[in-house]
Amino acid sequence: MPVESALSSDGKNLTISISGRFDFEIVQEFRNSYAEHKNLNYIIDMRATEHMDSSALGMLLNMRKTLGDNAKIAIINCRPQIKKILTISRFDKKFNLE
């Protein structure tokens, strides 16, 4: 499965792991991974993400809009080329890039 989510044992953090391609093919799966979880800290783990396109940027912006500006969303373990895309697109202003 390209998108997997796991709630921490204390129920405060939701980690969403994306494997392979982060593109339009997984839009519904990505949305479903956080839709039922409110008022948490969100961690998007891109350790296994090989490719990201503009639709992935849109999905991240929709996540931010859905969860609100006060939601804590961190994007972690990005490959250098993906981190470069996020930085150039100024996502470091809306998300915590680690």
C-alpha positions as CSV (number, residue, x, y, z in Angstrom):
1,M,0.0,0.0,0.0
2,P,1.5,3.4,-1.0
3,V,-0.1,5.2,2.0
4,E,-0.1,3.8,5.5
5,S,-1.1,5.6,8.7
6,A,-0.4,4.8,12.3
7,L,-1.6,6.4,15.5
8,S,1.0,6.7,18.3
9,S,0.3,4.7,21.5
10,D,-0.5,7.9,23.4
11,G,-3.0,8.9,20.7
12,K,-1.3,12.3,20.0
13,N,0.6,11.7,16.8
14,L,-0.5,10.4,13.4
15,T,2.3,9.2,11.2
16,I,1.4,8.9,7.5
17,S,4.0,7.0,5.5
18,I,4.1,7.3,1.7
19,S,5.9,4.7,-0.4
20,G,6.8,5.0,-4.1
21,R,5.2,7.7,-6.1
22,F,3.4,10.6,-4.3
23,D,1.0,11.6,-7.2
24,F,-2.6,11.9,-8.2
25,E,-3.0,8.1,-8.1
26,I,-3.1,8.1,-4.3
27,V,-5.2,11.2,-3.7
28,Q,-8.1,9.4,-2.1
29,E,-5.9,7.1,-0.1
30,F,-3.9,10.1,1.2
31,R,-7.0,12.1,2.1
32,N,-8.5,9.0,3.9
33,S,-5.3,8.6,6.0
34,Y,-6.0,11.8,8.0
35,A,-9.7,12.6,7.4
36,E,-11.0,10.8,10.5
37,H,-8.2,12.1,12.8
38,K,-8.6,15.6,14.3
39,N,-6.5,17.7,16.7
40,L,-3.3,15.6,16.5
41,N,0.2,16.2,15.5
42,Y,0.7,15.0,12.0
43,I,3.9,13.5,10.6
44,I,4.3,12.7,6.9
45,D,7.2,10.3,6.6
46,M,8.6,10.4,3.1
47,R,11.5,7.9,3.8
48,A,10.2,5.6,1.0
49,T,8.9,8.3,-1.4
50,E,10.7,8.1,-4.7
51,H,8.8,10.7,-6.7
52,M,6.6,13.6,-6.0
53,D,4.7,15.8,-8.5
54,S,2.5,18.9,-8.5
55,S,-0.6,17.0,-7.5
56,A,1.2,15.9,-4.3
57,L,1.8,19.6,-3.5
58,G,-1.9,20.2,-4.0
59,M,-2.7,17.3,-1.7
60,L,-0.5,18.7,1.0
61,L,-2.1,22.1,0.7
62,N,-5.6,20.5,0.9
63,M,-4.5,18.7,4.0
64,R,-3.3,22.1,5.5
65,K,-6.6,23.7,4.6
66,T,-8.7,20.8,5.9
67,L,-6.9,20.6,9.2
68,G,-6.4,24.4,9.7
69,D,-3.5,26.7,10.1
70,N,-3.0,25.7,13.7
71,A,-2.5,22.0,13.0
72,K,1.1,20.8,13.5
73,I,2.2,19.0,10.3
74,A,5.8,17.9,9.9
75,I,7.2,16.4,6.7
76,I,10.2,14.2,7.5
77,N,12.9,12.0,5.9
78,C,12.7,13.6,2.4
79,R,15.1,12.7,-0.2
80,P,17.2,15.7,-1.3
81,Q,15.3,16.2,-4.6
82,I,11.9,16.1,-2.8
83,K,13.1,18.5,-0.1
84,K,14.3,20.8,-2.9
85,I,10.8,20.8,-4.5
86,L,9.2,21.6,-1.2
87,T,11.7,24.4,-0.4
88,I,11.4,26.0,-3.8
89,S,7.6,25.9,-3.5
90,R,8.0,27.6,-0.1
91,F,6.3,24.7,1.8
92,D,8.7,25.3,4.6
93,K,6.5,28.3,5.5
94,K,3.4,26.1,5.9
95,F,4.9,22.9,7.2
96,N,7.8,21.8,9.4
97,L,10.4,20.3,7.1
98,E,12.8,17.9,8.8
